[in-house]
């Protein structure tokens, strides 16, 4: 039996999720729900967002692909009341608050939510947990250089912004020091490079508003550059990104150990969509075990990413 999937949101991630679902023989894409009037090049049927309630019993798992700042905080509780869901909420400082809030909704409705299900938060969250358990210290995370979908979306929400993209750039000096285990607490780890298309009259206000966005740019080294639409289209052509979790510590015996985990991607949306798709099996395993509520990848056993024969053969194939 194929798993029936719905997608909410049809931006970069929604489009990548659509392609990933269509390519998976175990999944059936029932419908895309969008607040905008959009057309799928793959002929997937698209309906207005508010119509999602009409598909109870017809969709097994909803993939929520909107932006964290303005979409997921509103749409997740609405959709979670009717469906099992996966989202990619990535505002780190708000995660615990959302986890607690959405956990109550999921329990009340008898559903499951896997939230913060991307590469960071997501995969990197799990890696950081292993690092801290082994070392007893918090590892250091570096992002980039690459395009941050969440930060770019936050800029595009500002009135007067025609289009925008944000590059996260790690400090090369900070990376070197972190790998040596001598990074100071007050050193900036990243800079934010924002490229924006807007009318000239709006630029002073827009730059100020970007730098004042909490949880995204406020208090961080941020540069705002206004460019032409043609220049921005060139910058956005490849949605590349990368990241690294660095841990350097001494054991109780006084010996030095290092643990590094890194990933790089030609397309941030495509990689994130691949992660989201892999956690659909986790929803099935949670359901089979009568588990409801909100979960992050930290809460999901690795074996829950597999079903059937693959799950049965995990120890012989991966251990």
Secondary structure as GFF3:
##gff-version 3
##sequence-region A 1 319
A	DSSP	beta_strand	3	8	.	.	.	ID=ss1
A	DSSP	alpha_helix	12	22	.	.	.	ID=ss2
A	DSSP	beta_strand	27	34	.	.	.	ID=ss3
A	DSSP	beta_strand	46	48	.	.	.	ID=ss4
A	DSSP	three_ten_helix	49	55	.	.	.	ID=ss5
A	DSSP	beta_strand	61	64	.	.	.	ID=ss6
A	DSSP	pi_helix	68	72	.	.	.	ID=ss7
A	DSSP	alpha_helix	73	80	.	.	.	ID=ss8
A	DSSP	beta_strand	84	87	.	.	.	ID=ss9
A	DSSP	three_ten_helix	92	94	.	.	.	ID=ss10
A	DSSP	alpha_helix	95	109	.	.	.	ID=ss11
A	DSSP	beta_strand	112	115	.	.	.	ID=ss12
A	DSSP	alpha_helix	123	135	.	.	.	ID=ss13
A	DSSP	beta_strand	140	143	.	.	.	ID=ss14
A	DSSP	beta_strand	146	147	.	.	.	ID=ss15
A	DSSP	alpha_helix	149	156	.	.	.	ID=ss16
A	DSSP	beta_strand	161	170	.	.	.	ID=ss17
A	DSSP	alpha_helix	172	180	.	.	.	ID=ss18
A	DSSP	beta_strand	190	198	.	.	.	ID=ss19
A	DSSP	three_ten_helix	200	202	.	.	.	ID=ss20
A	DSSP	alpha_helix	203	211	.	.	.	ID=ss21
A	DSSP	beta_strand	222	226	.	.	.	ID=ss22
A	DSSP	alpha_helix	229	236	.	.	.	ID=ss23
A	DSSP	beta_strand	241	250	.	.	.	ID=ss24
A	DSSP	beta_strand	256	265	.	.	.	ID=ss25
A	DSSP	alpha_helix	268	278	.	.	.	ID=ss26
A	DSSP	alpha_helix	280	288	.	.	.	ID=ss27
A	DSSP	beta_strand	293	296	.	.	.	ID=ss28
A	DSSP	three_ten_helix	297	299	.	.	.	ID=ss29
A	DSSP	three_ten_helix	302	305	.	.	.	ID=ss30
A	DSSP	alpha_helix	308	312	.	.	.	ID=ss31
A	DSSP	alpha_helix	314	318	.	.	.	ID=ss32
###
